[in-house]
């Protein structure tokens, strides 16, 4: 084993192969895998089921992929975690307690190439992908902080998950491993703003997770303005990819739509969105804009306007809801995970 292979990113088979190469009995792999993946023990010195000599050897050769730098808790109970990475970069994750659930929002990249105008994560573009361990450890560290396994995982933090799809798939396989956290795929959601072919790749993976499509506009012209990093001509193609995903996996698909006053909240926008999504096993989740410092000109619509947009969709047969805003006071709400924190030394 080496410092380039943190324990949190290794499958049970990979652990077994590496331990056998060190002259250790194969059964030690399961002890380590369960300590890491079930209990979130990332320091080998704390793995008391292992012999002291092995613990010390592992501790000398292996470092965790992340370091917990800071924890902030909102008045509504939302908790934000700032993690340091090996190269000095930083990422954020969010734990959202609501209606008996504990949902963790996980990052997949440092920065983001999609550059949604309302999102702080993409201001500087993409810095780099996260590796498997850096993705997986976010859940493990939050699990250790919480004292129990979170109930749901959403890949909606910093970054575009499907542009780091192989590492995202590998992390999900770790979370769903019966010898690890044992998450049901039904309790995991992957968000994407970008590429229909990657949606198809996720469907082909056989994971069976839920998917959320960050659409934010009902037509290409509006979307090119609001989601400039996504290739043009993708609005209908993304919705159609979502419909294919629903047919292949049996999972309904969510369309995320951030409402911005004067940008995408007019009645004609609602009508166009209804025409795109009605009858496709798609649920539309409307999200009033959360304020971000880099675009003070963008505002959320009034409560009356947001409710009117929702009703207009529902009247045309669209399954739709209006999301409650949470974590805004600690910049942990949708679109507020800030790249400037990720770039601090």
C-alpha positions as CSV (number, residue, x, y, z in Angstrom):
1,X,0.0,0.0,0.0
2,X,1.1,3.6,-0.5
3,X,0.0,7.1,0.5
4,X,-1.5,7.5,-2.9
5,X,-4.2,4.9,-2.1
6,X,-6.3,6.1,0.9
7,X,-8.3,3.3,2.5
8,X,-11.6,4.9,1.8
9,X,-11.2,4.6,-1.9
10,X,-10.4,0.8,-2.0
11,X,-12.9,-2.0,-2.6
12,X,-12.8,-5.1,-0.5
13,X,-11.1,-7.0,-3.3
14,X,-8.5,-4.3,-3.7
15,X,-7.8,-4.3,0.0
16,X,-7.5,-8.1,0.0
17,X,-5.0,-8.1,-2.9
18,X,-2.8,-5.4,-1.2
19,X,-2.8,-7.1,2.2
20,X,-1.9,-10.4,0.7
21,X,1.0,-8.7,-1.1
22,X,2.2,-7.5,2.4
23,X,2.1,-11.1,3.7
24,X,-1.1,-10.5,5.7
25,X,-4.0,-13.0,5.9
26,X,-6.9,-12.2,3.5
27,X,-9.5,-11.9,6.3
28,X,-7.8,-8.8,7.5
29,X,-9.2,-7.0,4.4
30,X,-12.8,-7.3,5.6
31,X,-11.9,-6.1,9.1
32,X,-10.3,-3.0,7.6
33,X,-13.1,-2.5,5.0
34,X,-15.8,-2.6,7.6
35,X,-13.9,-0.3,10.0
36,X,-13.5,2.3,7.2
37,X,-16.8,1.9,5.4
38,X,-19.2,1.1,8.2
39,X,-17.8,3.1,11.1
40,X,-15.8,5.8,9.3
41,X,-12.5,4.9,11.0
42,X,-9.9,6.5,8.7
43,X,-6.9,6.3,11.1
44,X,-5.5,2.7,11.1
45,X,-4.2,3.3,14.6
46,X,-7.8,3.3,15.8
47,X,-8.6,-0.1,14.2
48,X,-8.4,-2.1,17.4
49,X,-9.4,-5.4,15.7
50,X,-6.0,-5.4,13.9
51,X,-2.6,-6.3,15.5
52,X,-0.7,-3.3,16.8
53,X,2.2,-3.9,14.3
54,X,-0.1,-3.9,11.3
55,X,-1.9,-0.8,12.6
56,X,1.4,1.1,12.9
57,X,2.6,-0.1,9.5
58,X,-0.6,1.1,7.8
59,X,-0.5,4.4,9.6
60,X,3.0,5.0,8.4
61,X,2.2,4.3,4.8
62,X,-1.4,5.6,4.3
63,X,-3.0,9.0,4.9
64,X,-6.7,9.8,4.6
65,X,-7.7,11.7,1.5
66,X,-9.4,14.5,3.4
67,X,-9.0,16.5,6.6
68,X,-12.0,18.1,8.4
69,X,-11.1,21.8,8.6
70,X,-14.3,23.5,9.8
71,X,-17.9,22.7,10.8
72,X,-20.7,25.4,10.7
73,X,-24.3,24.8,11.8
74,X,-27.2,26.9,10.6
75,X,-30.1,28.1,12.7
76,X,-32.3,25.5,10.9
77,X,-29.9,22.7,11.8
78,X,-28.2,22.4,8.4
79,X,-24.5,21.7,8.9
80,X,-21.7,22.6,6.5
81,X,-18.3,20.8,6.5
82,X,-15.1,22.2,5.0
83,X,-12.6,19.6,4.0
84,X,-8.9,20.0,3.1
85,X,-7.3,17.9,0.4
86,X,-3.7,16.7,-0.1
87,X,-2.9,19.5,-2.6
88,X,-4.2,22.3,-0.4
89,X,-7.5,22.6,-2.2
90,X,-10.7,22.5,-0.3
91,X,-14.3,21.3,-0.8
92,X,-17.5,21.6,1.1
93,X,-20.3,19.1,2.0
94,X,-23.6,19.8,3.6
95,X,-25.7,17.7,6.1
96,X,-29.5,18.6,5.8
97,X,-31.8,17.3,8.6
98,X,-35.4,17.4,7.5
99,X,-38.6,15.4,8.1
100,X,-36.8,12.6,9.9
101,X,-34.0,12.4,7.2
102,X,-30.3,13.2,7.4
103,X,-29.3,13.9,3.8
104,X,-25.6,14.6,2.9
105,X,-24.9,16.7,-0.1
106,X,-21.5,15.6,-1.6
107,X,-19.0,17.3,-3.9
108,X,-17.5,15.6,-6.9
109,X,-15.0,18.3,-8.2
110,X,-13.0,21.2,-7.0
111,X,-14.8,24.0,-8.8
112,X,-17.2,23.4,-11.6
113,X,-17.0,23.8,-15.5
114,X,-20.8,24.3,-15.9
115,X,-20.7,27.9,-14.5
116,X,-24.4,28.3,-13.7
117,X,-24.8,32.1,-13.2
118,X,-26.5,31.6,-9.8
119,X,-23.8,29.2,-8.4
120,X,-20.7,30.2,-6.5
121,X,-19.0,26.9,-7.1
122,X,-18.3,27.6,-10.8
123,X,-17.1,31.2,-10.6
124,X,-13.5,30.1,-11.4
125,X,-14.4,27.1,-13.5
126,X,-13.1,23.6,-13.0
127,X,-9.9,23.1,-10.9
128,X,-9.8,19.3,-10.9
129,X,-11.8,16.1,-10.4
130,X,-12.0,14.5,-7.0
131,X,-10.7,10.9,-6.8
132,X,-12.7,8.1,-5.4
133,X,-11.4,8.4,-1.8
134,X,-12.0,12.2,-1.8
135,X,-15.6,11.6,-2.8
136,X,-16.3,8.6,-0.5
137,X,-14.6,10.1,2.6
138,X,-17.1,13.0,2.7
139,X,-19.8,10.6,3.6
140,X,-17.6,8.7,6.1
141,X,-16.5,11.8,7.9
142,X,-20.0,13.2,8.2
143,X,-21.2,9.7,9.4
144,X,-18.5,9.9,12.1
145,X,-19.6,13.4,13.1
146,X,-23.3,12.5,13.1
147,X,-22.7,9.3,15.1
148,X,-24.9,7.3,12.7
149,X,-25.2,6.7,9.0
150,X,-26.9,9.5,7.1
151,X,-30.2,8.4,5.6
152,X,-29.7,9.8,2.0
153,X,-26.9,10.9,-0.2
154,X,-27.2,13.5,-3.0
155,X,-24.4,14.3,-5.4
156,X,-25.3,18.0,-5.6
157,X,-22.3,19.7,-4.0
158,X,-19.5,21.4,-5.9
159,X,-18.9,20.1,-9.4
160,X,-20.6,18.3,-12.2
161,X,-20.7,14.6,-11.1
162,X,-21.2,13.1,-14.6
163,X,-18.0,14.8,-15.8
164,X,-16.2,12.7,-13.2
165,X,-18.5,9.8,-13.8
166,X,-16.1,6.8,-13.3
167,X,-14.9,8.0,-9.9
168,X,-18.5,8.8,-8.9
169,X,-19.7,5.3,-10.0
170,X,-16.8,3.8,-8.0
171,X,-17.7,5.8,-4.9
172,X,-21.4,4.8,-5.2
173,X,-20.4,1.1,-5.4
174,X,-18.5,1.6,-2.1
175,X,-21.5,3.2,-0.4
176,X,-23.9,0.5,-1.6
177,X,-21.5,-2.5,-0.8
178,X,-23.3,-4.8,1.7
179,X,-20.1,-5.1,3.7
180,X,-19.8,-1.3,3.9
181,X,-22.4,1.3,4.5
182,X,-25.0,-0.8,2.7
183,X,-26.9,2.2,1.2
184,X,-29.9,1.4,-0.9
185,X,-29.5,2.9,-4.4
186,X,-33.0,4.4,-3.9
187,X,-31.5,6.7,-1.2
188,X,-28.8,8.1,-3.5
189,X,-29.4,10.8,-6.1
190,X,-26.9,12.0,-8.7
191,X,-27.4,15.5,-10.1
192,X,-26.2,16.6,-13.6
193,X,-26.4,19.8,-15.7
194,X,-24.6,18.6,-18.7
195,X,-24.3,15.6,-21.0
196,X,-27.0,13.3,-22.2
197,X,-24.5,10.5,-23.1
198,X,-23.3,10.5,-19.5
199,X,-26.9,10.1,-18.3
200,X,-27.0,7.0,-20.6
201,X,-23.7,5.8,-19.1
202,X,-25.1,6.1,-15.6
203,X,-28.2,4.1,-16.7
204,X,-25.9,1.4,-18.1
205,X,-23.9,1.1,-14.9
206,X,-26.7,-0.8,-13.3
207,X,-26.5,1.2,-10.1
208,X,-30.2,2.1,-10.1
209,X,-29.7,5.4,-8.3
210,X,-32.0,8.4,-8.7
211,X,-31.0,11.2,-11.1
212,X,-31.7,14.9,-11.0
213,X,-31.3,17.1,-14.1
214,X,-30.3,20.7,-13.4
215,X,-32.2,22.3,-16.2
216,X,-33.0,25.8,-15.0
217,X,-34.5,26.8,-18.4
218,X,-37.1,25.4,-20.8
219,X,-35.3,26.4,-24.0
220,X,-31.8,26.5,-25.4
221,X,-31.6,30.3,-25.7
222,X,-32.5,30.9,-22.0
223,X,-30.3,28.0,-20.9
224,X,-27.3,29.3,-22.8
225,X,-27.5,32.5,-20.8
226,X,-28.1,30.8,-17.4
227,X,-25.9,27.7,-17.8
228,X,-23.1,28.9,-20.1
229,X,-20.8,25.9,-19.5
230,X,-23.2,23.4,-20.8
231,X,-23.0,22.7,-24.5
232,X,-25.7,24.4,-26.6
233,X,-28.8,22.5,-27.9
234,X,-29.0,20.3,-24.8
235,X,-32.2,21.4,-23.2
236,X,-34.6,18.9,-24.9
237,X,-31.8,16.3,-25.2
238,X,-31.2,16.3,-21.5
239,X,-34.9,15.8,-20.7
240,X,-35.1,13.0,-23.3
241,X,-32.0,11.4,-21.7
242,X,-33.8,11.6,-18.4
243,X,-36.9,9.9,-19.8
244,X,-34.7,7.1,-21.2
245,X,-33.1,6.8,-17.8
246,X,-36.6,6.4,-16.2
247,X,-37.6,3.8,-18.7
248,X,-34.4,1.7,-18.3
249,X,-34.1,1.9,-14.5
250,X,-37.7,2.3,-13.3
251,X,-36.7,5.3,-11.4
252,X,-38.6,8.6,-11.8
253,X,-36.4,11.6,-12.7
254,X,-36.3,15.0,-11.1
255,X,-35.7,18.2,-13.0
256,X,-34.2,20.9,-10.8
257,X,-35.2,24.4,-11.8
258,X,-33.8,27.5,-10.0
259,X,-36.3,30.3,-10.2
260,X,-34.8,33.7,-10.9
261,X,-36.9,36.9,-11.2
262,X,-37.1,38.2,-14.7
263,X,-34.9,35.4,-16.1
264,X,-36.9,32.2,-16.2
265,X,-40.0,32.7,-14.1
266,X,-42.5,34.1,-16.7
267,X,-45.8,32.2,-17.5
268,X,-44.4,31.4,-21.0
269,X,-41.4,29.7,-19.3
270,X,-43.8,27.6,-17.2
271,X,-45.7,26.6,-20.3
272,X,-42.6,25.6,-22.2
273,X,-41.3,23.7,-19.2
274,X,-44.7,21.9,-18.9
275,X,-44.5,21.0,-22.6
276,X,-41.0,19.5,-22.1
277,X,-41.8,17.4,-19.0
278,X,-45.4,16.4,-18.8
279,X,-46.1,12.7,-19.2
280,X,-42.4,11.7,-19.0
281,X,-42.1,10.3,-15.5
282,X,-40.4,13.5,-14.5
283,X,-40.9,15.5,-11.3
284,X,-40.0,19.2,-11.4
285,X,-38.4,20.6,-8.2
286,X,-38.6,24.4,-8.2
287,X,-35.9,26.2,-6.1
288,X,-36.2,29.9,-5.4
289,X,-32.8,31.5,-6.0
290,X,-30.4,31.7,-3.0
291,X,-28.3,34.9,-3.0
292,X,-24.7,34.7,-4.1
293,X,-22.2,37.5,-3.8
294,X,-20.8,37.4,-7.3
295,X,-24.3,38.1,-8.9
296,X,-26.1,40.6,-6.6
297,X,-28.3,41.5,-9.6
298,X,-30.0,38.1,-9.5
299,X,-33.1,37.8,-7.3
300,X,-35.6,35.2,-6.3
301,X,-39.2,35.8,-7.5
302,X,-41.7,36.8,-4.9
303,X,-43.5,34.0,-3.0
304,X,-46.6,34.7,-4.9
305,X,-44.8,34.5,-8.3
306,X,-43.1,31.2,-7.3
307,X,-46.4,29.7,-6.2
308,X,-48.1,30.9,-9.4
309,X,-45.3,29.2,-11.5
310,X,-45.8,26.0,-9.5
311,X,-49.6,26.1,-10.0
312,X,-49.3,26.7,-13.7
313,X,-47.1,23.6,-14.1
314,X,-49.5,21.5,-12.0
315,X,-52.5,22.6,-14.0
316,X,-50.8,21.2,-17.1
317,X,-50.3,17.8,-15.6
318,X,-46.7,18.2,-14.3
319,X,-45.7,16.7,-11.0
320,X,-44.0,19.6,-9.3
321,X,-43.0,21.0,-5.8
322,X,-41.5,24.2,-4.5
323,X,-38.4,23.6,-2.3
324,X,-38.0,25.1,1.1
325,X,-34.8,27.1,1.5
326,X,-32.4,25.8,4.1
327,X,-28.9,26.7,5.3
328,X,-28.8,30.2,3.7
329,X,-27.3,31.9,6.8
330,X,-24.1,29.8,6.6
331,X,-24.0,29.8,2.7
332,X,-24.9,26.1,2.6
333,X,-28.0,26.4,0.4
334,X,-28.3,25.4,-3.2
335,X,-25.7,27.3,-5.3
336,X,-23.9,28.8,-2.3
337,X,-21.0,26.3,-1.9
338,X,-18.2,28.8,-2.6
339,X,-15.0,28.1,-4.6
340,X,-13.1,30.8,-2.7
341,X,-13.2,28.5,0.4
342,X,-12.0,25.6,-1.8
343,X,-8.9,27.6,-2.9
344,X,-7.7,28.7,0.5
345,X,-4.3,27.5,1.5
